[in-house]
Amino acid sequence: MHDGTIAQGDAWLLANLAAYYAYASDPANNSLLILTFDEDGDNTPSNQITTIFAGASVVPGNYYETDINLGNPTSRAPIPACPR
């Protein structure tokens, strides 16, 4: 949404992802919708990137260590910072 409004972003999501969200929400389809947003723009090590998983098998909750789990599933070592 870099130059758009929140309302424009909401309208785009509704127009482009609502049908697939409905499809992914049906257990018979065994599907998953993953939506990842860009950085929050503060350009610091605490920068937040939102990722939303939607589907019939998704367990609701907040997963603050997902980046560690996805980045290195065999250990709990943090992912090294990207050079800027």
Residue pairs with C-beta under 8 A, 6 or more apart in sequence:
1 8
1 9
4 12
17 33
17 35
20 33
21 33
21 54
23 29
23 31
24 31
24 32
24 33
24 54
24 55
24 56
25 54
25 55
25 56
26 56
27 56
27 57
29 56
30 56
30 57
31 55
31 56
32 53
32 54
32 55
32 57
32 58
33 52
33 53
33 54
33 55
34 51
34 52
34 53
34 54
35 51
35 52
35 54
36 49
36 50
36 51
36 52
37 49
37 50
37 51
38 49
39 47
39 48
39 49
40 47
40 48
40 49
41 47
43 84
45 81
51 66
63 69
67 79
68 76
68 77
68 78
68 79
71 78
71 79
72 79
